[in-house]
């Protein structure tokens, strides 16, 4: 099973590193092509993967072709590699934001097996949250392979494509919101006399542990909040302050604003 990446930018690099470092995929089964040849060459040197001489050569040689280029490149790239894809008939995986399976099928103009995957920036640290959806030609074996691929750099779930815009906000935009919260917490620590590096480490590790607590238990977040809040204590005082400042509503408005923007792009 040979897997090729057209595009060797930040996300493709993060995915390939996860695939190799997890031990789930051998470097000899992976190859990449990028119009900036130095990017693919750097990954070859780092990970031991192969490098293809062109997008067409890769498309005609791989069992899985991952489209890891910018969405605006699709209308040029897909007609260019269409003949090679149709002749070899690999699984086509797209990680491009905003481009539907129907859009990809239209550019390919043949009955290709297509899976759309949406990873997020946390793939760079092996902790992505990804979602995928498939067209009717995709087999159970290809679904399993896609889950294995995504599992090498985080977690993955199947999701209806009509939920992808919302997933893109919750998983794609929310890392920025999380970074904002962590930084705001650290800056509050600085305001009260702590060194920024110490405050940032404490805030980030605390958020990491809190997320782990939710993921690894069946406890509702508010029950966990209640466990931390002692009667008349400091935590409930801070929680009440956040509620007074419409913390929940501010997050909901941010999600709504991002989703509205997505619908207009």
C-alpha positions as CSV (number, residue, x, y, z in Angstrom):
1,X,0.0,0.0,0.0
2,X,1.7,3.2,-1.2
3,X,0.4,6.6,0.0
4,X,1.4,9.8,-1.7
5,X,0.9,13.4,-0.7
6,X,0.6,16.2,-3.3
7,X,1.7,19.1,-1.3
8,X,4.3,19.1,1.5
9,X,3.4,22.2,3.5
10,X,2.7,22.5,7.2
11,X,-0.3,20.2,7.5
12,X,1.1,17.5,5.2
13,X,4.4,17.6,7.0
14,X,2.6,17.3,10.4
15,X,0.6,14.3,9.1
16,X,3.6,12.6,7.6
17,X,5.6,13.0,10.8
18,X,2.7,11.5,12.8
19,X,2.4,8.6,10.4
20,X,6.1,7.7,10.6
21,X,6.7,8.4,14.3
22,X,3.7,6.5,15.4
23,X,5.2,3.4,13.7
24,X,1.9,2.7,12.0
25,X,3.3,3.4,8.5
26,X,6.7,2.6,7.1
27,X,8.5,5.5,5.4
28,X,9.1,3.2,2.4
29,X,5.4,3.3,1.7
30,X,5.1,7.1,1.7
31,X,6.0,9.6,-0.9
32,X,5.4,13.3,-1.5
33,X,5.5,15.9,-4.2
34,X,5.6,19.7,-3.9
35,X,6.1,22.4,-6.6
36,X,8.7,23.7,-4.1
37,X,11.0,20.8,-4.4
38,X,12.9,21.7,-1.3
39,X,9.9,21.0,0.9
40,X,9.6,17.4,-0.2
41,X,13.3,17.0,-0.1
42,X,13.4,18.2,3.5
43,X,10.8,15.6,4.5
44,X,12.7,12.9,2.6
45,X,15.8,13.7,4.6
46,X,14.0,13.9,7.9
47,X,11.6,11.0,7.6
48,X,13.1,8.7,4.9
49,X,10.0,9.0,2.7
50,X,10.1,8.9,-1.1
51,X,9.8,12.0,-3.4
52,X,7.9,12.0,-6.7
53,X,9.1,13.9,-9.7
54,X,5.6,15.3,-10.5
55,X,2.0,15.3,-9.3
56,X,1.0,13.1,-12.3
57,X,3.7,10.6,-11.5
58,X,2.6,10.3,-7.9
59,X,-1.1,10.0,-8.9
60,X,-0.3,7.1,-11.2
61,X,1.9,5.3,-8.7
62,X,0.0,5.4,-5.4
63,X,-2.9,3.5,-3.9
64,X,-3.9,6.5,-1.9
65,X,-3.4,10.1,-3.1
66,X,-3.7,12.8,-0.4
67,X,-4.5,16.2,-1.8
68,X,-2.7,18.5,0.6
69,X,-2.6,21.7,-1.5
70,X,-4.5,25.0,-1.0
71,X,-8.2,24.9,-2.0
72,X,-7.6,27.5,-4.8
73,X,-5.2,25.1,-6.5
74,X,-7.8,22.4,-7.0
75,X,-9.3,23.7,-10.3
76,X,-5.8,23.6,-11.9
77,X,-4.4,20.5,-10.2
78,X,-7.2,18.0,-10.5
79,X,-7.7,18.3,-14.3
80,X,-3.9,18.0,-14.6
81,X,-3.8,14.7,-12.8
82,X,-7.2,13.4,-13.8
83,X,-6.0,10.9,-16.4
84,X,-3.4,9.4,-14.1
85,X,-5.9,9.1,-11.3
86,X,-8.6,7.5,-13.5
87,X,-6.1,5.0,-15.0
88,X,-4.8,3.9,-11.6
89,X,-8.0,4.5,-9.6
90,X,-6.5,5.2,-6.1
91,X,-8.4,6.4,-3.1
92,X,-8.4,10.2,-3.2
93,X,-8.2,11.9,0.2
94,X,-8.7,15.7,0.4
95,X,-7.7,17.7,3.4
96,X,-8.6,21.1,1.8
97,X,-11.0,23.2,3.9
98,X,-14.3,24.2,2.3
99,X,-14.1,22.0,-0.8
100,X,-17.0,19.4,-0.8
101,X,-16.9,15.9,-2.1
102,X,-19.3,17.0,-4.9
103,X,-16.9,19.8,-5.9
104,X,-13.9,17.3,-6.1
105,X,-16.0,14.8,-8.0
106,X,-16.9,17.4,-10.5
107,X,-13.3,18.3,-11.2
108,X,-12.2,14.7,-11.4
109,X,-15.1,13.9,-13.9
110,X,-14.9,10.1,-13.2
111,X,-16.3,7.8,-10.5
112,X,-13.5,8.2,-8.0
113,X,-13.4,7.0,-4.4
114,X,-13.2,10.2,-2.5
115,X,-12.8,10.9,1.3
116,X,-12.8,14.3,2.7
117,X,-10.8,14.8,5.9
118,X,-10.7,17.9,8.1
119,X,-7.8,17.9,10.5
120,X,-6.8,20.8,12.8
121,X,-3.6,22.6,13.6
122,X,-2.9,20.3,16.6
123,X,-1.8,17.7,14.2
124,X,1.6,19.4,14.5
125,X,1.8,18.0,18.1
126,X,0.1,14.7,17.4
127,X,-3.1,15.7,19.1
128,X,-5.4,16.7,16.2
129,X,-9.2,16.3,16.2
130,X,-10.2,15.3,12.7
131,X,-13.4,14.4,11.0
132,X,-14.0,12.5,7.7
133,X,-16.8,11.8,5.3
134,X,-16.9,9.6,2.2
135,X,-18.7,9.1,-1.1
136,X,-20.5,6.0,-2.1
137,X,-17.4,4.4,-3.8
138,X,-15.4,4.2,-0.7
139,X,-15.0,0.7,0.8
140,X,-14.9,-0.3,4.4
141,X,-11.2,-1.2,4.0
142,X,-10.5,2.4,2.8
143,X,-12.5,3.8,5.7
144,X,-10.4,1.8,8.1
145,X,-7.2,2.9,6.4
146,X,-8.3,6.6,6.7
147,X,-9.0,6.1,10.4
148,X,-5.6,4.5,10.9
149,X,-3.9,7.4,9.0
150,X,-5.7,10.1,11.0
151,X,-5.2,8.2,14.2
152,X,-1.4,8.6,13.7
153,X,-1.6,12.3,14.5
154,X,-4.6,12.5,16.8
155,X,-8.2,11.4,17.1
156,X,-10.8,11.1,14.3
157,X,-14.5,10.6,13.9
158,X,-16.9,10.0,10.9
159,X,-19.2,13.0,10.4
160,X,-21.9,13.9,8.0
161,X,-20.6,16.4,5.5
162,X,-23.3,18.9,6.3
163,X,-21.7,19.1,9.8
164,X,-18.3,20.0,8.4
165,X,-18.8,23.8,8.5
166,X,-19.6,23.6,12.2
167,X,-16.8,21.1,12.8
168,X,-14.5,23.5,11.1
169,X,-15.4,26.1,13.7
170,X,-15.4,23.8,16.8
171,X,-12.1,22.1,15.9
172,X,-10.5,24.4,13.4
173,X,-11.2,27.9,14.9
174,X,-11.4,26.9,18.6
175,X,-7.6,26.3,19.0
176,X,-7.2,30.0,18.6
177,X,-9.9,30.6,21.2
178,X,-8.1,28.2,23.5
179,X,-4.8,29.9,23.0
180,X,-6.5,33.2,23.8
181,X,-7.9,31.8,27.1
182,X,-4.5,30.3,28.1
183,X,-2.7,33.6,27.3
184,X,-5.3,35.7,29.1
185,X,-5.0,33.4,32.2
186,X,-1.2,33.7,32.1
187,X,-1.3,37.5,31.7
188,X,-3.6,37.7,34.7
189,X,-0.9,35.8,36.6
190,X,1.7,38.4,35.4
191,X,-0.6,41.1,36.6
192,X,-0.5,39.6,40.0
193,X,3.3,39.2,40.2
194,X,4.2,36.0,38.5
195,X,6.8,35.6,35.7
196,X,5.1,35.2,32.3
197,X,6.9,31.9,31.5
198,X,5.8,30.3,34.8
199,X,2.3,31.6,34.4
200,X,2.0,30.4,30.8
201,X,3.3,26.9,31.7
202,X,0.9,26.6,34.6
203,X,-2.1,27.8,32.5
204,X,-1.3,25.6,29.6
205,X,-0.8,22.5,31.6
206,X,-3.9,23.1,33.6
207,X,-6.0,23.4,30.5
208,X,-4.4,20.3,29.1
209,X,-5.2,18.4,32.3
210,X,-8.7,19.7,32.4
211,X,-9.4,18.6,28.8
212,X,-8.0,15.2,29.7
213,X,-10.3,15.0,32.7
214,X,-13.4,15.6,30.5
215,X,-12.3,13.2,27.8
216,X,-11.4,10.3,30.2
217,X,-14.5,10.5,32.4
218,X,-18.2,10.4,31.9
219,X,-18.7,13.4,34.2
220,X,-20.5,16.4,32.9
221,X,-18.3,19.5,32.8
222,X,-20.6,21.3,35.3
223,X,-20.3,18.5,37.8
224,X,-16.5,18.9,37.6
225,X,-17.0,22.6,38.1
226,X,-19.1,21.9,41.2
227,X,-16.4,19.6,42.5
228,X,-13.8,22.4,42.3
229,X,-16.1,25.1,43.8
230,X,-16.1,25.0,47.7
231,X,-18.9,27.0,49.4
232,X,-17.8,30.6,49.8
233,X,-14.4,29.8,48.2
234,X,-12.2,31.4,45.7
235,X,-13.2,29.2,42.7
236,X,-16.9,30.0,42.9
237,X,-16.1,33.6,43.2
238,X,-14.2,33.5,39.9
239,X,-16.9,31.4,38.2
240,X,-19.5,33.9,39.3
241,X,-17.4,36.7,37.8
242,X,-17.0,34.9,34.5
243,X,-20.8,34.4,34.4
244,X,-21.4,38.0,35.1
245,X,-19.1,38.9,32.2
246,X,-21.1,36.6,29.9
247,X,-18.3,34.1,29.4
248,X,-20.6,31.4,27.9
249,X,-22.4,33.9,25.7
250,X,-19.1,35.3,24.4
251,X,-18.0,31.9,23.3
252,X,-21.4,31.2,21.7
253,X,-21.2,34.5,19.8
254,X,-17.7,33.6,18.6
255,X,-18.8,30.3,17.2
256,X,-21.9,31.9,15.6
257,X,-19.7,34.6,14.0
258,X,-17.2,32.1,12.6
259,X,-20.0,29.9,11.3
260,X,-21.7,32.9,9.7
261,X,-18.4,33.9,8.0
262,X,-17.9,30.4,6.7
263,X,-21.4,30.5,5.1
264,X,-20.5,33.7,3.2
265,X,-17.0,32.6,1.9
